């Protein structure tokens, strides 16, 4: 951009995200700022940017071809499911494990 002449127009954006701002703005308000920004970014990136529990990432891994980035960064790097009796019971019911008891 430094090599462009002073009157050179910027490229037209594909999408625009407008936000209300003043010195009293609470930038951590979930419904006023975080949610609209997340949805705007999700539309631009064509992906799901929500945070998920490990069990949800486990289900995504078996039912979807593309995992959300949160699951790719955490669950698939061995930071996922912690074994429990309830999880083992669900795996047996789903036919993923055999019950040897």
TARA-V908750 format. One record per residue. N is the residue number from 1. PSI is psi in whole degrees, 0 to 359 (none if undefined). NEAR is the number of other C-alpha atoms within 10 Angstrom. D_FIRST is the distance of its C-alpha to the first C-alpha in Angstrom with 2 decimals. Layout:
n:N psi:PSI near:NEAR d_first:D_FIRST
n:N psi:PSI near:NEAR d_first:D_FIRST
//
This chain:
n:1 psi:334 near:7 d_first:0.00
n:2 psi:332 near:5 d_first:3.81
n:3 psi:354 near:6 d_first:5.38
n:4 psi:150 near:9 d_first:5.33
n:5 psi:160 near:8 d_first:8.63
n:6 psi:329 near:8 d_first:9.70
n:7 psi:12 near:6 d_first:11.50
n:8 psi:128 near:9 d_first:9.11
n:9 psi:148 near:8 d_first:10.25
n:10 psi:155 near:8 d_first:8.87
n:11 psi:148 near:6 d_first:10.82
n:12 psi:133 near:7 d_first:14.34
n:13 psi:153 near:6 d_first:15.52
n:14 psi:330 near:6 d_first:18.63
n:15 psi:152 near:9 d_first:20.33
n:16 psi:139 near:9 d_first:20.36
n:17 psi:113 near:9 d_first:22.48
n:18 psi:138 near:8 d_first:23.91
n:19 psi:150 near:9 d_first:25.81
n:20 psi:133 near:8 d_first:28.21
n:21 psi:144 near:10 d_first:27.79
n:22 psi:182 near:6 d_first:29.79
n:23 psi:350 near:5 d_first:31.30
n:24 psi:3 near:6 d_first:34.16
n:25 psi:133 near:11 d_first:32.19
n:26 psi:100 near:11 d_first:33.57
n:27 psi:353 near:11 d_first:30.57
n:28 psi:7 near:10 d_first:33.09
n:29 psi:118 near:10 d_first:34.96
n:30 psi:315 near:11 d_first:35.32
n:31 psi:336 near:9 d_first:35.76
n:32 psi:326 near:14 d_first:33.58
n:33 psi:315 near:16 d_first:30.33
n:34 psi:311 near:13 d_first:30.61
n:35 psi:312 near:14 d_first:32.09
n:36 psi:323 near:15 d_first:29.72
n:37 psi:317 near:16 d_first:26.66
n:38 psi:317 near:14 d_first:28.34
n:39 psi:323 near:17 d_first:29.16
n:40 psi:313 near:16 d_first:25.63
n:41 psi:323 near:16 d_first:24.36
n:42 psi:319 near:14 d_first:27.36
n:43 psi:319 near:12 d_first:26.52
n:44 psi:320 near:12 d_first:22.89
n:45 psi:351 near:10 d_first:24.14
n:46 psi:48 near:10 d_first:27.49
n:47 psi:170 near:14 d_first:29.48
n:48 psi:119 near:15 d_first:31.94
n:49 psi:14 near:15 d_first:30.79
n:50 psi:161 near:13 d_first:34.22
n:51 psi:142 near:12 d_first:36.30
n:52 psi:155 near:15 d_first:39.50
n:53 psi:159 near:13 d_first:42.81
n:54 psi:323 near:18 d_first:43.76
n:55 psi:322 near:14 d_first:46.37
n:56 psi:320 near:14 d_first:43.81
n:57 psi:322 near:23 d_first:41.59
n:58 psi:315 near:17 d_first:44.79
n:59 psi:317 near:11 d_first:45.50
n:60 psi:320 near:15 d_first:41.95
n:61 psi:329 near:17 d_first:42.32
n:62 psi:346 near:9 d_first:45.43
n:63 psi:350 near:10 d_first:44.52
n:64 psi:151 near:10 d_first:40.84
n:65 psi:329 near:7 d_first:38.88
n:66 psi:123 near:11 d_first:35.63
n:67 psi:149 near:19 d_first:35.94
n:68 psi:152 near:17 d_first:33.85
n:69 psi:324 near:15 d_first:31.49
n:70 psi:319 near:17 d_first:33.87
n:71 psi:322 near:24 d_first:36.72
n:72 psi:321 near:13 d_first:34.82
n:73 psi:328 near:12 d_first:33.83
n:74 psi:299 near:15 d_first:37.22
n:75 psi:315 near:20 d_first:40.10
n:76 psi:353 near:15 d_first:39.41
n:77 psi:32 near:9 d_first:39.03
n:78 psi:33 near:8 d_first:42.68
n:79 psi:26 near:11 d_first:42.16
n:80 psi:236 near:16 d_first:43.84
n:81 psi:138 near:14 d_first:47.34
n:82 psi:126 near:8 d_first:50.14
n:83 psi:141 near:8 d_first:53.44
n:84 psi:164 near:8 d_first:55.94
n:85 psi:320 near:8 d_first:59.18
n:86 psi:318 near:9 d_first:57.65
n:87 psi:319 near:13 d_first:54.77
n:88 psi:317 near:15 d_first:57.33
n:89 psi:317 near:14 d_first:59.51
n:90 psi:320 near:12 d_first:56.65
n:91 psi:323 near:14 d_first:55.90
n:92 psi:316 near:14 d_first:59.62
n:93 psi:326 near:12 d_first:59.79
n:94 psi:352 near:10 d_first:56.77
n:95 psi:12 near:10 d_first:58.42
n:96 psi:333 near:10 d_first:55.84
n:97 psi:157 near:12 d_first:58.47
n:98 psi:145 near:12 d_first:62.23
n:99 psi:108 near:11 d_first:64.60
n:100 psi:4 near:5 d_first:66.96
n:101 psi:none near:3 d_first:68.77
//
